[in-house]
Each structure stands twice: as structure tokens, then as C-alpha cells.
Amino acid sequence: MPQSEQPATAAAARTAEQSSGLGKVLIAVYLVLAIAATFRSVYQILTKFDEAPLAYSLSAVAGLVYIVATVALIKRGHGAWRAVARWALVFELCGVLIVGTLSLIAPQLFAHPSVWSQYGIGYVFIPLVLPVLGLLWLRSTGREAAGAPARGEGSA
């Protein structure tokens, strides 16, 4: 095989490897969460917004963030999408931490729970864990794409 084709082949192999396993699971969970949070918030806003406007608005924001994160994670190897994915995950993590804390110290603000209330307890804490896993995965796949050895590989 000519030497000029080797990097392209190696990059293609890395891309295929990155699209399997943990990446597929993360993207699938983000997709489910995006659909669940978005449709739940739309229903709540349309039918009972006056009961808990803050909680339902925050759930809508969460749903939009999950949609952006899902698309960005799928397209993460294409130009600026990797940065969009990183920013969406950081925004999500900050949202979960801020709303989670506020829902515990000022529960009167949340007449009804939002997706991020109590750190995502209504969604089995997936909103708290998912952005951390996503950021770690982006970091790992970024190193592999750059040709740096993944953690645990290479010299000690």
C-alpha cells in the first residue's frame, strides 16, 4: 500500500472505531432524552404552563440542549461540530448543577420538577452523568483522531 494512503486508512479506521461502542450508546441515550424532554416540555407548556412556568421553561431549554448535543455528537468529526458538542455538554452540565442545587435549596421556585431538578432524579440521574461521559468520550476520541495515544497506551 502506498504510504500516502496509510494515514487516510488509519483515519477511516479510527472514525469507524469511534462510531461504535460507547459513542453509539451515548448518542442513543441523548436522542431518547432529547425526544422525552422536548415532547414532555411542549405538552406541559401547552397544557399547564401557568402552574410551573420556570420548571417547564427549563425543561424546554434542556430539550433543546439535548437536541443540539445529539446532532453535534453525531457530526462531531465535521469542522466546528466538535466544539458545538463540547459547548452543549458543558452548558448541560452547568444547567444540571445549577438547577439541581436551586431545586434543593429553593424548592419554592419549582412548583413542578424540571428535567434537571434535583440533578435529574426524575430521569434516574442520567442528566447528571451523561454530559460527564460525553465530555470524556469527546476528549478520548479527540486524542485518537489527533494521533495521540489513548490513556493507558504508549510509554509510561
C-alpha positions as CSV (number, residue, x, y, z in Angstrom):
1,M,0.0,0.0,0.0
2,P,1.4,3.4,-0.9
3,Q,2.5,5.5,2.1
4,S,0.1,8.3,1.2
5,E,-2.9,6.0,1.6
6,Q,-1.9,4.8,5.1
7,P,-3.0,7.9,7.0
8,A,-6.3,8.0,5.3
9,T,-6.9,4.4,6.0
10,A,-5.9,4.8,9.6
11,A,-8.2,7.8,10.0
12,A,-11.1,5.9,8.5
13,A,-10.4,3.0,10.9
14,R,-10.3,5.4,13.9
15,T,-13.6,7.0,12.7
16,A,-15.3,3.7,12.4
17,E,-13.9,2.7,15.8
18,Q,-15.2,6.0,17.4
19,S,-18.7,5.4,16.0
20,S,-19.1,2.1,17.8
21,G,-19.5,1.1,21.4
22,L,-19.7,3.9,23.9
23,G,-20.3,6.5,21.2
24,K,-23.3,4.8,19.9
25,V,-24.8,4.3,23.4
26,L,-24.2,8.0,24.3
27,I,-25.8,9.2,21.1
28,A,-28.8,6.8,21.5
29,V,-29.3,8.0,25.1
30,Y,-29.1,11.6,24.1
31,L,-31.6,11.0,21.3
32,V,-34.1,9.4,23.7
33,L,-33.5,12.2,26.3
34,A,-34.0,14.8,23.6
35,I,-37.3,13.4,22.5
36,A,-38.5,12.8,26.0
37,A,-37.6,16.2,27.4
38,T,-38.7,18.1,24.4
39,F,-42.1,16.5,24.0
40,R,-42.8,16.5,27.7
41,S,-42.0,20.2,28.0
42,V,-44.1,21.1,24.9
43,Y,-47.0,19.2,26.4
44,Q,-46.5,20.9,29.8
45,I,-46.2,24.4,28.3
46,L,-49.3,23.9,26.1
47,T,-51.5,22.4,28.8
48,K,-50.4,23.8,32.2
49,F,-47.7,26.5,31.8
50,D,-49.3,28.7,34.5
51,E,-48.7,26.0,37.1
52,A,-44.9,26.0,36.9
53,P,-43.6,28.4,34.2
54,L,-39.9,28.2,35.4
55,A,-39.8,24.4,35.6
56,Y,-41.5,23.9,32.2
57,S,-39.3,26.6,30.5
58,L,-36.2,25.0,31.9
59,S,-37.3,21.6,30.7
60,A,-37.8,23.1,27.2
61,V,-34.3,24.6,27.4
62,A,-33.0,21.1,28.4
63,G,-34.8,19.5,25.5
64,L,-33.2,22.0,23.0
65,V,-29.8,21.4,24.5
66,Y,-30.2,17.7,24.2
67,I,-31.2,18.1,20.5
68,V,-28.2,20.2,19.8
69,A,-25.9,17.8,21.7
70,T,-27.3,14.8,19.8
71,V,-26.8,16.4,16.4
72,A,-23.3,17.7,17.4
73,L,-22.2,14.3,18.7
74,I,-23.3,12.6,15.5
75,K,-21.4,15.2,13.4
76,R,-18.5,15.7,15.8
77,G,-15.9,14.9,13.2
78,H,-17.1,17.6,10.8
79,G,-15.5,21.0,11.4
80,A,-17.0,23.1,14.2
81,W,-19.4,20.4,15.3
82,R,-16.9,19.0,17.8
83,A,-16.8,22.5,19.5
84,V,-20.6,22.7,19.4
85,A,-20.8,19.3,21.1
86,R,-18.4,20.3,23.8
87,W,-20.2,23.6,24.5
88,A,-23.6,21.8,24.6
89,L,-22.3,19.3,27.1
90,V,-20.7,21.9,29.3
91,F,-23.9,24.0,29.2
92,E,-25.9,20.9,30.1
93,L,-23.7,20.0,33.0
94,C,-23.8,23.6,34.3
95,G,-27.6,23.6,33.9
96,V,-28.0,20.3,35.8
97,L,-25.7,21.5,38.6
98,I,-27.3,25.0,38.9
99,V,-30.9,23.8,38.6
100,G,-30.3,20.8,40.7
101,T,-28.8,22.9,43.5
102,L,-31.6,25.5,43.3
103,S,-34.3,22.9,43.4
104,L,-32.9,21.6,46.7
105,I,-32.2,25.0,48.4
106,A,-35.1,26.9,47.0
107,P,-37.8,24.3,46.2
108,Q,-40.5,27.1,46.1
109,L,-39.1,28.1,42.7
110,F,-40.1,24.7,41.3
111,A,-43.8,24.0,41.7
112,H,-43.2,21.0,39.5
113,P,-40.0,19.3,38.7
114,S,-37.9,20.1,35.5
115,V,-35.7,17.6,33.7
116,W,-32.7,19.0,35.7
117,S,-34.5,19.3,39.1
118,Q,-32.6,17.5,41.9
119,Y,-29.8,16.7,39.5
120,G,-32.1,14.8,37.2
121,I,-33.7,12.5,39.8
122,G,-36.8,12.1,37.6
123,Y,-34.7,10.7,34.9
124,V,-32.6,8.4,37.1
125,F,-29.8,11.0,37.3
126,I,-29.0,10.4,33.6
127,P,-28.9,14.2,33.1
128,L,-26.1,14.5,35.6
129,V,-24.0,11.6,34.4
130,L,-24.5,11.9,30.6
131,P,-22.6,15.2,30.0
132,V,-19.6,13.9,32.0
133,L,-19.5,10.7,30.0
134,G,-19.9,12.7,26.8
135,L,-17.1,15.1,27.6
136,L,-14.8,12.2,28.5
137,W,-15.7,10.5,25.2
138,L,-15.1,13.6,23.2
139,R,-11.7,14.0,24.8
140,S,-10.8,10.4,24.2
141,T,-11.9,10.4,20.6
142,G,-10.2,13.8,20.1
143,R,-6.9,12.3,21.2
144,E,-7.3,9.3,19.0
145,A,-8.2,11.5,16.0
146,A,-5.1,13.6,16.6
147,G,-2.9,10.5,16.7
148,A,-2.1,10.8,20.3
149,P,-2.2,7.5,22.3
150,A,-5.3,6.9,24.2
151,R,-5.0,6.8,28.0
152,G,-3.1,3.7,29.1
153,E,-1.3,3.3,25.8
154,G,2.2,4.3,24.8
155,S,5.2,4.9,27.1
156,A,4.9,5.2,30.8
